[in-house]
């Protein structure tokens, strides 16, 4: 295939894409309007299932299978990172030296840690009621744990973060989502169907399976981010290969 | 009011994104990316997508810059180690 021919194919593809994209955009509802055909239907379906946060209703009920896919992508990519960033046979671990932390950083970090942790847990727990949910809250919880590294030092972080339980929690969160979906099959409906009682609107237990799936995602994401950052921290602070033996400090 | 805030957020996002591209030092890029994440979170919230704003705030302005900084640290450690070895043995790898 000559260069000229390839450029022709590229130009043809770009032109076709531009034409189709323009045609598709012309049919879109106007920007910033009050009504949206999909929005109206999603809100209606969410209210039928007593779920106050429509976004969560879309994520964990109307499009629960898409969320299973996203959760599995995160799970698989963290698994890949764990394998890639493992300690190989020609590398060894060194203990990083504790370094002094400025008083202000320490005070701010220790003050922010419990607040951040509480906000994260709140966001996970209220996913079906207010903006947020398992993913957002899970990341906040994982970030809160790492404030310990900033405020104190790496060894303090390692003490509250035994990796084994977090790896198990990561897998358990993923499994809980899959099994809750299978519960729909057992109840005679479809996979991931919302088969539980919907409860009272705008209470913590409302939404049927939405809070359960939301909690499963929260556990999975929090554990996955902790495991992911642990691998990065291990490579950056502890693991040394043969080539960087010349450097002493951690 | 929302229009003004949205416009300001859009301008800030455009400026921060351009700065992130033009900056060549990865450690500084991480900081700029963090600011970009903050700007995007404000923009999403103004556009009435607080769920996406929260995700953006947590991932874009905290986790991603942290991962970049840790990677930079690791790469620099390897670089320094090689330098020391080259100086010590007088040969190149």
Interface residues (C-beta under 8 A of the other chain):
Chain A: X32 X53 X55 X56 X123 X131 X132 X133 X135 X136 X139 X140 X142 X143 X146 X225 X228 X229 X232 X233 X235 X236 X237 X240 X241 X243 X244 X245 X246 X247
Chain B: X47 X50 X51 X53 X54 X55 X58 X59 X62 X63 X66 X67 X70 X71 X73 X74 X77 X78 X80 X81 X82 X83 X84 X85 X88 X93
